Amino acid sequence: MSYTVRFTRDAADDLQRLFDFILERDTAQGGDFDQAARALSAIERAIDTLRFTPFTCRKAGRDPFIRELVIPFGGAGYVALFEIEASDSVVIAAVRHQREDDYH
């Protein structure tokens, strides 16, 4: 079985916000400008696994269809909040850095 994965507008905005944050931080520090692209690629690869195994992710509350995908990257990583909408559909609701307080 394969699931279709889509992003809400807020989740797409989260990806842009996270990318911009890393890019700005690395530019200010004279660091590795490819870091933002690698982070985005790690997020995309992890989210791609939801096409086959969304129920393996941890539950995010009482609803068994609301889950979180932990995405390792460097010393921390990211967390994607998603909902299994139907027997063939997953929607990403938000993405945040693991060190952020909550989803935006």
DSSP file (Angstrom, degrees, kcal/mol; ACC not computed):
  #  RESIDUE AA STRUCTURE BP1 BP2  ACC     N-H-->O    O-->H-N    N-H-->O    O-->H-N    TCO  KAPPA ALPHA  PHI   PSI    X-CA   Y-CA   Z-CA
    1    1 A M              0   0    0      0, 0.0     2,-0.4     0, 0.0    87,-0.1   0.000 360.0 360.0 360.0 142.9    0.0    0.0    0.0
    2    2 A S        -     0   0    0     51,-0.0     2,-0.4    85,-0.0    50,-0.2  -0.975 360.0-147.8-127.1 139.9    1.2    3.5   -0.8
    3    3 A Y        -     0   0    0     48,-3.0     2,-0.4    -2,-0.4    86,-0.3  -0.815  15.4-127.9-105.0 144.5    0.1    6.8    0.7
    4    4 A T  E     -a   89   0A   0     84,-2.8    86,-3.3    -2,-0.4     2,-0.5  -0.781  26.1-153.9 -85.0 133.3   -0.1   10.1   -1.0
    5    5 A V  E     +a   90   0A   0     -2,-0.4     2,-0.3    84,-0.2    86,-0.2  -0.941  19.3 168.4-114.2 128.7    1.7   12.8    1.0
    6    6 A R  E     -a   91   0A   0     84,-2.1    86,-3.2    -2,-0.5     2,-0.4  -0.924  25.3-128.6-134.4 162.7    0.8   16.5    0.8
    7    7 A F  E     -a   92   0A   0     -2,-0.3    86,-0.2    84,-0.2     2,-0.1  -0.868  15.3-130.3-110.6 140.8    1.7   19.6    2.8
    8    8 A T     >  -     0   0    0     84,-2.5     4,-2.1    -2,-0.4     5,-0.2  -0.409  35.9-106.3 -73.1 166.5   -0.6   22.2    4.2
    9    9 A R  H  > S+     0   0    0      1,-0.2     4,-2.3     2,-0.2     5,-0.2   0.898 122.6  53.7 -61.3 -40.5    0.3   25.8    3.4
   10   10 A D  H  > S+     0   0    0      1,-0.2     4,-2.1     2,-0.2    -1,-0.2   0.894 107.8  49.7 -62.2 -40.5    1.5   26.3    7.0
   11   11 A A  H  > S+     0   0    0     81,-0.3     4,-2.0     2,-0.2    -1,-0.2   0.899 110.2  50.1 -66.5 -40.3    3.8   23.3    6.7
   12   12 A A  H  X S+     0   0    0     -4,-2.1     4,-1.8     1,-0.2    -1,-0.2   0.895 110.5  50.7 -63.3 -39.1    5.2   24.6    3.4
   13   13 A D  H  X S+     0   0    0     -4,-2.3     4,-2.6     1,-0.2    -2,-0.2   0.874 106.3  55.9 -64.7 -37.0    5.8   27.9    5.1
   14   14 A D  H  X S+     0   0    0     -4,-2.1     4,-2.8     2,-0.2     5,-0.2   0.921 105.3  51.3 -60.7 -44.0    7.6   26.1    7.9
   15   15 A L  H  X S+     0   0    0     -4,-2.0     4,-2.4     1,-0.2    -1,-0.2   0.913 111.6  47.1 -60.1 -42.9   10.0   24.5    5.5
   16   16 A Q  H  X S+     0   0    0     -4,-1.8     4,-2.7     2,-0.2    -1,-0.2   0.910 112.1  50.5 -64.7 -42.1   10.8   27.9    4.0
   17   17 A R  H  X S+     0   0    0     -4,-2.6     4,-2.3     2,-0.2    -2,-0.2   0.917 112.2  46.5 -62.0 -45.1   11.2   29.4    7.4
   18   18 A L  H  X S+     0   0    0     -4,-2.8     4,-2.1     2,-0.2     5,-0.2   0.909 113.3  49.0 -65.6 -42.3   13.6   26.7    8.5
   19   19 A F  H  X S+     0   0    0     -4,-2.4     4,-2.5    -5,-0.2    -2,-0.2   0.936 112.5  47.8 -61.1 -47.8   15.6   26.9    5.3
   20   20 A D  H  X S+     0   0    0     -4,-2.7     4,-2.8     1,-0.2     5,-0.2   0.884 109.4  54.1 -62.2 -39.7   15.9   30.7    5.6
   21   21 A F  H  X S+     0   0    0     -4,-2.3     4,-2.5     2,-0.2    -1,-0.2   0.939 111.6  43.5 -60.8 -48.3   17.0   30.5    9.3
   22   22 A I  H  X S+     0   0    0     -4,-2.1     4,-2.7     2,-0.2     5,-0.2   0.921 114.6  50.3 -64.6 -43.1   19.8   28.1    8.5
   23   23 A L  H  X S+     0   0    0     -4,-2.5     4,-2.2    -5,-0.2    -2,-0.2   0.924 113.1  45.4 -61.8 -45.4   20.9   30.1    5.5
   24   24 A E  H  X S+     0   0    0     -4,-2.8     4,-2.3     2,-0.2    -1,-0.2   0.908 113.8  49.7 -64.5 -42.5   20.9   33.4    7.4
   25   25 A R  H  X S+     0   0    0     -4,-2.5     4,-1.7    -5,-0.2    -2,-0.2   0.930 113.5  45.0 -62.9 -45.8   22.8   31.8   10.3
   26   26 A D  H  X>S+     0   0    0     -4,-2.7     5,-2.8     1,-0.2     4,-0.5   0.855 111.8  52.4 -69.6 -34.0   25.4   30.3    8.1
   27   27 A T  H ><5S+     0   0    0     -4,-2.2     3,-0.8    -5,-0.2    -1,-0.2   0.921 110.2  48.7 -65.0 -43.4   25.8   33.5    6.1
   28   28 A A  H 3<5S+     0   0    0     -4,-2.3    -2,-0.2     1,-0.2    -1,-0.2   0.827 116.1  43.3 -65.6 -32.2   26.4   35.5    9.3
   29   29 A Q  H 3<5S-     0   0    0     -4,-1.7    -1,-0.2    -5,-0.2    -2,-0.2   0.432 108.9-121.1 -94.2  -0.2   28.9   33.0   10.6
   30   30 A G  T <<5 +     0   0    0     -3,-0.8    -3,-0.2    -4,-0.5    -4,-0.1   0.830  68.5 139.1  64.7  31.3   30.7   32.6    7.3
   31   31 A G      < -     0   0    0     -5,-2.8     2,-0.7    -6,-0.2    -1,-0.1   0.190  58.3 -38.1 -92.6-153.1   29.9   28.9    7.4
   32   32 A D    >   -     0   0    0      1,-0.2     3,-1.3     2,-0.1     4,-0.3  -0.628  43.2-165.2 -79.9 109.7   28.8   26.1    5.1
   33   33 A F  T 3  S+     0   0    0     -2,-0.7     4,-0.4     1,-0.3     3,-0.3   0.632  85.7  62.9 -73.8 -12.8   26.2   27.5    2.7
   34   34 A D  T 3> S+     0   0    0      1,-0.2     4,-2.3     2,-0.1    -1,-0.3   0.534  77.9  89.4 -86.8  -6.0   25.1   24.0    1.7
   35   35 A Q  H <> S+     0   0    0     -3,-1.3     4,-2.4     1,-0.2    -1,-0.2   0.893  85.1  51.1 -58.2 -43.4   23.9   23.3    5.2
   36   36 A A  H  > S+     0   0    0     -3,-0.3     4,-2.3    -4,-0.3    -1,-0.2   0.908 111.0  48.1 -63.3 -42.2   20.4   24.6    4.5
   37   37 A A  H  > S+     0   0    0     -4,-0.4     4,-2.2     1,-0.2    -1,-0.2   0.892 111.6  50.0 -66.5 -39.1   20.0   22.5    1.3
   38   38 A R  H  X S+     0   0    0     -4,-2.3     4,-2.3     2,-0.2    -2,-0.2   0.893 110.5  50.3 -65.9 -39.4   21.2   19.4    3.2
   39   39 A A  H  X S+     0   0    0     -4,-2.4     4,-2.2     2,-0.2    -2,-0.2   0.939 111.6  47.4 -62.9 -47.0   18.7   20.0    6.0
   40   40 A L  H  X S+     0   0    0     -4,-2.3     4,-2.5     1,-0.2    -2,-0.2   0.890 111.6  51.3 -62.0 -39.7   15.9   20.4    3.5
   41   41 A S  H  X S+     0   0    0     -4,-2.2     4,-2.6     2,-0.2    -1,-0.2   0.893 108.5  51.2 -64.7 -40.3   17.0   17.3    1.7
   42   42 A A  H  X S+     0   0    0     -4,-2.3     4,-2.2     2,-0.2    -2,-0.2   0.904 111.3  48.5 -63.3 -41.0   17.0   15.3    5.0
   43   43 A I  H  X S+     0   0    0     -4,-2.2     4,-2.6     2,-0.2     5,-0.2   0.933 112.2  48.3 -63.7 -46.5   13.5   16.5    5.8
   44   44 A E  H  X S+     0   0    0     -4,-2.5     4,-1.8     1,-0.2    -2,-0.2   0.904 111.6  49.5 -62.9 -42.2   12.2   15.6    2.3
   45   45 A R  H  X S+     0   0    0     -4,-2.6     4,-0.8     2,-0.2    -1,-0.2   0.920 112.9  47.3 -63.2 -43.4   13.8   12.1    2.4
   46   46 A A  H >< S+     0   0    0     -4,-2.2     3,-1.1     1,-0.2     4,-0.4   0.929 111.4  49.9 -64.2 -44.9   12.3   11.4    5.9
   47   47 A I  H >< S+     0   0    0     -4,-2.6     3,-1.4     1,-0.3     4,-0.3   0.830 100.8  65.1 -64.4 -30.7    8.9   12.6    4.8
   48   48 A D  H >< S+     0   0    0     -4,-1.8     3,-1.4     1,-0.3    -1,-0.3   0.802  90.5  65.8 -61.7 -27.8    9.1   10.4    1.7
   49   49 A T  G XX S+     0   0    0     -3,-1.1     4,-2.2    -4,-0.8     3,-1.8   0.753  85.4  72.6 -66.1 -22.3    9.1    7.4    4.1
   50   50 A L  G <4 S+     0   0    0     -3,-1.4    -1,-0.3    -4,-0.4    -2,-0.2   0.711  78.8  75.6 -65.5 -18.5    5.5    8.3    5.1
   51   51 A R  G <4 S+     0   0    0     -3,-1.4   -48,-3.0    -4,-0.3    -1,-0.3   0.763 115.6  17.0 -61.6 -22.9    4.4    7.1    1.7
   52   52 A F  T <4 S+     0   0    0     -3,-1.8    -2,-0.2    -4,-0.2    -1,-0.2   0.659 134.9  29.5-121.3 -26.9    4.9    3.5    3.0
   53   53 A T    ><  +     0   0    0     -4,-2.2     3,-1.3     1,-0.1     4,-0.3  -0.266  57.4 140.4-138.2  51.8    5.0    3.6    6.9
   54   54 A P  G >  S+     0   0    0      0, 0.0     3,-1.2     0, 0.0    -1,-0.1   0.816  73.7  61.5 -67.5 -27.5    3.1    6.4    8.5
   55   55 A F  G 3  S+     0   0    0      1,-0.2     4,-0.1    -3,-0.1    -2,-0.1   0.573  89.7  70.2 -77.2  -6.6    1.8    4.2   11.4
   56   56 A T  G <  S+     0   0    0     -3,-1.3    -1,-0.2     2,-0.1     2,-0.1   0.623  82.0  93.4 -81.6 -12.1    5.4    3.5   12.6
   57   57 A C  S <  S-     0   0    0     -3,-1.2    12,-0.2    -4,-0.3     2,-0.0  -0.412  89.3 -90.6 -80.7 157.7    5.7    7.1   13.8
   58   58 A R  E     -B   68   0A   0     10,-0.9    10,-2.7     1,-0.1    -1,-0.1  -0.337  41.5-108.7 -70.9 147.6    4.9    8.1   17.3
   59   59 A K  E     -B   67   0A   0      8,-0.2     2,-0.3     1,-0.1     8,-0.3  -0.445  19.8-152.1 -71.8 147.0    1.4    9.3   18.3
   60   60 A A        -     0   0    0      6,-2.5     2,-0.3     3,-0.4     3,-0.2  -0.619  66.5 -33.5-120.1  69.1    1.0   13.0   19.0
   61   61 A G  S    S-     0   0    0     -2,-0.3     5,-0.0     1,-0.2    -2,-0.0  -0.787  99.0 -43.4 116.3-161.9   -1.9   12.9   21.4
   62   62 A R  S    S+     0   0    0     -2,-0.3    -1,-0.2    -3,-0.1    -3,-0.0   0.792 107.1  88.1 -80.8 -29.9   -5.0   10.8   21.8
   63   63 A D    >   -     0   0    0     -3,-0.2     3,-1.5     1,-0.2    -3,-0.4  -0.595  68.3-150.8 -73.6 119.4   -6.0   10.6   18.2
   64   64 A P  T 3  S+     0   0    0      0, 0.0    -1,-0.2     0, 0.0    -3,-0.0   0.601  93.6  59.3 -69.0  -8.4   -4.1    7.6   16.7
   65   65 A F  T 3  S+     0   0    0     18,-0.1    19,-2.8    -5,-0.0     2,-0.6   0.521  87.6  80.7 -97.8  -6.4   -4.1    9.3   13.3
   66   66 A I  E <   + C   0  83A   0     -3,-1.5    -6,-2.5    17,-0.2     2,-0.3  -0.902  66.2 161.2 -99.1 121.1   -2.2   12.4   14.4
   67   67 A R  E     -BC  59  82A   0     15,-2.9    15,-2.9    -2,-0.6     2,-0.4  -0.861  34.3-130.9-139.4 167.2    1.5   11.5   14.5
   68   68 A E  E     -BC  58  81A   0    -10,-2.7   -10,-0.9    -2,-0.3     2,-0.6  -0.978   9.6-152.5-125.2 137.1    5.0   12.9   14.6
   69   69 A L  E     - C   0  80A   0     11,-2.6    11,-2.4    -2,-0.4     2,-0.5  -0.941  14.1-145.8-106.2 119.6    8.0   12.0   12.5
   70   70 A V  E     - C   0  79A   0     -2,-0.6     9,-0.2     9,-0.2     7,-0.0  -0.759  13.4-164.3 -87.3 128.8   11.3   12.6   14.1
   71   71 A I  E     - C   0  78A   0      7,-3.4     7,-2.8    -2,-0.5    27,-0.2  -0.908   9.4-145.4-119.5 102.1   13.9   13.6   11.5
   72   72 A P  E     + C   0  77A   0      0, 0.0     5,-0.3     0, 0.0     2,-0.2  -0.393  28.3 160.2 -67.6 141.3   17.6   13.4   12.6
   73   73 A F  E >   - C   0  76A   0      3,-1.4     3,-1.6     1,-0.2    -2,-0.1  -0.770  58.6 -43.4-161.8 115.6   19.9   16.0   11.3
   74   74 A G  T 3  S-     0   0    0      1,-0.2    -1,-0.2    -2,-0.2     0, 0.0  -0.372 119.4 -20.5  63.5-139.5   23.3   16.9   12.8
   75   75 A G  T 3  S+     0   0    0     -3,-0.1    -1,-0.2    -2,-0.1     2,-0.1   0.519 142.7   6.5 -80.6  -5.7   23.2   17.2   16.6
   76   76 A A  E <  S-C   73   0A   0     -3,-1.6    -3,-1.4    -5,-0.0     2,-0.3   0.027  76.4-169.2-137.8-114.0   19.4   17.8   16.7
   77   77 A G  E     -C   72   0A   0     -5,-0.3    21,-2.5    -2,-0.1    22,-0.3  -0.980  23.9 -70.1 146.3-156.5   16.9   17.5   13.9
   78   78 A Y  E     -CD  71  97A   0     -7,-2.8    -7,-3.4    -2,-0.3     2,-0.4  -0.844  23.1-143.4-134.4 164.9   13.3   18.2   13.0
   79   79 A V  E     -CD  70  96A   0     17,-2.7    17,-2.3    -2,-0.3     2,-0.5  -0.998  10.2-158.0-134.8 130.0    9.9   17.0   13.8
   80   80 A A  E     -CD  69  95A   0    -11,-2.4   -11,-2.6    -2,-0.4     2,-0.5  -0.941   7.2-151.2-110.3 124.8    7.0   16.8   11.3
   81   81 A L  E     +CD  68  94A   0     13,-2.4    12,-2.6    -2,-0.5    13,-1.5  -0.809  29.4 164.9 -91.1 129.6    3.4   16.7   12.6
   82   82 A F  E     -CD  67  92A   0    -15,-2.9   -15,-2.9    -2,-0.5     2,-0.4  -0.952  30.5-138.7-145.0 164.1    1.1   14.9   10.3
   83   83 A E  E     -CD  66  91A   0      8,-2.4     8,-2.5    -2,-0.3     2,-1.1  -0.985  16.8-136.1-125.1 134.2   -2.3   13.3   10.0
   84   84 A I  E     - D   0  90A   0    -19,-2.8     6,-0.2    -2,-0.4     3,-0.1  -0.793  30.0-179.1 -84.9 102.6   -3.2   10.0    8.4
   85   85 A E  E     -     0   0A   0      4,-1.4     2,-0.3    -2,-1.1    -1,-0.2   0.862  56.5 -13.7 -77.0 -38.4   -6.3   11.3    6.6
   86   86 A A  E >  S- D   0  89A   0      3,-1.4     3,-1.0    -3,-0.1    -1,-0.1  -0.835  85.7 -75.0-151.9-176.6   -7.5    8.2    4.9
   87   87 A S  T 3  S+     0   0    0     -2,-0.3     3,-0.1     1,-0.2   -85,-0.0   0.576 132.6  24.9 -68.5  -6.9   -6.3    4.7    3.9
   88   88 A D  T 3  S+     0   0    0      1,-0.1   -84,-2.8   -85,-0.1     2,-0.4   0.189 110.6  77.9-140.3  18.6   -4.2    6.3    1.2
   89   89 A S  E <   -aD   4  86A   0     -3,-1.0    -3,-1.4   -86,-0.3    -4,-1.4  -0.992  42.2-179.6-144.0 133.3   -3.5    9.9    2.3
   90   90 A V  E     -aD   5  84A   0    -86,-3.3   -84,-2.1    -2,-0.4     2,-0.5  -0.990  11.3-160.3-126.9 136.8   -1.2   11.7    4.7
   91   91 A V  E     -aD   6  83A   0     -8,-2.5    -8,-2.4    -2,-0.4     2,-0.6  -0.979  13.4-140.6-121.5 127.2   -1.1   15.5    5.3
   92   92 A I  E     +aD   7  82A   0    -86,-3.2   -84,-2.5    -2,-0.5   -81,-0.3  -0.750  20.8 179.9 -83.2 120.8    1.9   17.2    6.8
   93   93 A A  E     -     0   0A   0    -12,-2.6     2,-0.3    -2,-0.6   -11,-0.2   0.786  59.8  -8.7 -93.8 -31.8    0.5   19.9    9.1
   94   94 A A  E     - D   0  81A   0    -13,-1.5   -13,-2.4   -83,-0.1     2,-0.4  -0.989  49.7-154.0-163.7 156.0    3.7   21.5   10.5
   95   95 A V  E     + D   0  80A   0     -2,-0.3     2,-0.3   -15,-0.2     9,-0.3  -0.998  22.2 168.3-137.3 135.1    7.5   21.1   10.6
   96   96 A R  E     - D   0  79A   0    -17,-2.3   -17,-2.7    -2,-0.4     2,-0.2  -0.946  38.9-100.9-141.1 162.4    9.7   22.4   13.4
   97   97 A H  E >   - D   0  78A   0     -2,-0.3     3,-1.8   -19,-0.2   -19,-0.3  -0.587  38.0-118.8 -76.9 147.7   13.2   22.2   14.6
   98   98 A Q  T 3  S+     0   0    0    -21,-2.5   -20,-0.1     1,-0.3    -1,-0.1   0.757 113.2  55.4 -62.3 -24.0   13.5   19.9   17.7
   99   99 A R  T 3  S+     0   0    0    -22,-0.3    -1,-0.3     3,-0.0     2,-0.1   0.506  85.6 101.4 -89.1  -3.9   14.8   22.7   19.8
  100  100 A E  S <  S-     0   0    0     -3,-1.8     3,-0.1     1,-0.1    -4,-0.1  -0.480  78.5-125.5 -74.8 152.7   11.8   24.9   19.1
  101  101 A D  S    S-     0   0    0      1,-0.2     2,-0.3    -2,-0.1    -1,-0.1   0.908  76.9 -27.6 -66.5 -43.0    9.2   25.1   21.8
  102  102 A D  S    S-     0   0    0     -3,-0.0    -5,-0.2    -5,-0.0    -1,-0.2  -0.921  81.6 -62.1-159.9 178.7    6.2   24.1   19.6
  103  103 A Y              0   0    0     -2,-0.3    -7,-0.1     1,-0.1   -23,-0.0  -0.421 360.0 360.0 -72.0 151.9    4.9   24.1   16.1
  104  104 A H              0   0    0     -9,-0.3    -1,-0.1    -2,-0.1    -8,-0.0   0.404 360.0 360.0 -98.2 360.0    4.3   27.5   14.4
